[in-house]
Amino acid sequence: MKPRPKVQLVWEPKDLTRRDWLLSTSWLLFAVASLVGTLFYVVRFLFPNVTYEPPLQFKAGLPTEFAVGRVDERFKELFGTWIVRNELGLFALSTTCTHLGCTPNWLEAEQKFKCPCHGSGFRKTGINFEGPAPRPLERAKIFIDAADGQVVIDKSVQFFQERGDWTNPDSFLTL
């Protein structure tokens, strides 16, 4: 029998140097972090996104709380609504610009709503008169609750001026 030839190993085990240990540990930590990150996003995908939406119907207070000729901004942030009182009564305007959906600001000194995004301007009545906004602001249904006499705004019902909806008695509260 012939003796087998001696096989030479290309890689011979040796003691790990500090550099090799650091490199191996770094790659191991990277792999674990990648796995944990991927696992986090897989688990996150299984749960739905839930956002808070304010109620579409809310009570705004008694009609006597609204001053004639003023725009009430108390409900702008929470409910997205301005309540305007003129000599005839009350109406509720949406705070969403009809151009691209930004929130205009009420400028008391100029007596107009001005959108900071693209410069659309709206009169106190909600009619657009400057900038790129294609149509007036929407109005919401407004009525008085028979039980306690408070003004109720229902944003689920919207009225559009260009369709003639502003003549609807639900879009304006006569006082």
N, C-alpha and C positions, 0 to 999 in steps of 0.2 A: 503494500500500500504506500502510495505516495503521500508525502506530507502536504497538508493543505498550505496554500500560500498565506502568508500573513497579511491580513487586511489592515490597511492603514485608515484610521478614522480621520475625516476631514475636520471635524470639530471635536475637540477633546474637552471634557468637563474640567472646569477649573474653579477656583474660588472666585466668587463674585467681588468685583471691585466696587468701590463706593459709587462710581459713575454708572456702572451697570445696574446696581441696585436702585439708584435714583431714577434711572430711565425706565426700568421695569415697573417701579412703583407709580411713576407718573402715568404710564400707559394704562395701568390697572385702574387708577383713580379716574382717568378720563373715560374709560369704558363703563365704569360704575355710574359716573355722573350722567353719561349719555343714556344709559339704560333707565335710570331713575327719572330723568327729564322726559324721555319718551313715554314711560309708564304714567307719569303725571298727566300728560296731554291726552293719553288714551282714556284714563279714568275721567278726566275733565269733560271729555266728549260725551260721556254717558249721561251727564246731568244737564238738563236744559237751562238756558239762560233765562232768568226771571228778572224783569225790570219793574220798577214801581211806576205805576201810572196813576195820577190823581183821579178822583172820581169825576165823572162827566157832569154830575148834577151836584150843586152845592148851594147853601144858603149864604147870602151876602149881608144880611142885616135888615134893619127897618128902612123904609123909604126915606124917612126923615134924616137918616145919617148921611145922605148924599147931598152935597151943596150944589146949588144951581150954577151952571156954567163951568163946572169942574170935572176933571177926569180923575177917577179914583183908581190908584195904582196898587192898592192893597192885595189884589188877587192876581197880579201879573206873574209873580214867580211861582206860586204854588198851583194856580189853576189856569194860567195862560189867558187871562181875561182882564180887560179894562171895563169899568162901568162908567158911562158918561151920563151926566144929568144936564138937560137943557130946560128951557122954560116949559116945554110940553110934558116931559117925563124922563124916563130912563131907557137906555139900551146898552147891551153888552157887546163889545167888540173883541174879536180874537186877536191875540198878540203875535200872530204868525204873518209875516210879510208875504204877500201874494207873488213876489218875484221868485225867491229861492228859499223861503222858510226861515229867515233870520227873525230875531225879535227886535222890532223898532223901539225907540225910546220916546217918551212923551217929553216934549220941550215946552214947558209952561210959558216961557217968555215969547216964543214964536207961535204958540197955540197950534202946534202940529206934532204928528208922530213922524220921526225920522229914523230910517233904517240905517244902521251903521255899516252894513255890509256893502251895499251898492248905491246908497243915496236916495232910495225911494222916499217920497214924502206923502203923508196922508193928512187930510184935514181932520178936525175933531169929530166930524161925522163919519170918518172912515173912508172918504172918497180920496182916491189917488190923484195927485196933481203934479208930481215931479218924479223924475227918475224912471227906472225900467219896470216898475211894477205894472203888470198888465191890467189889473182890476182892483177894485176897492177891497178893504178888509171885510171878512165875514162877520155877520152878527150871530149871536146865539139866542136861543129862546129864553125869554124872561117873563116871569109871572110872580104874583104874590101868593104865598101859601095861605090857604084859608084857615088853617089851624092856628098859626101864631102871627100872621101878618108880615112875615119876613119876605124879602125879595129872594127869589130862587132863580138861579141860572142853570140852564140845561144845555150843555155844549154838544150833546148828541144830535140836536136839531140845529142846523145852520141855515142861515138865510143869505142869499147872494143878491147884491144890488142889481147886477146886470141881467138877472132873470126876473126882476121885478118883485123879489121876495121881501124887500124892505117895507112894502105896503101891507104885508101880512100882520095882523094884530099881535101875533106872538113874538114878533121881532122888536116890539117897542112896548113899553109899559107907560100908559098915560096916567099922569098923576093930577 
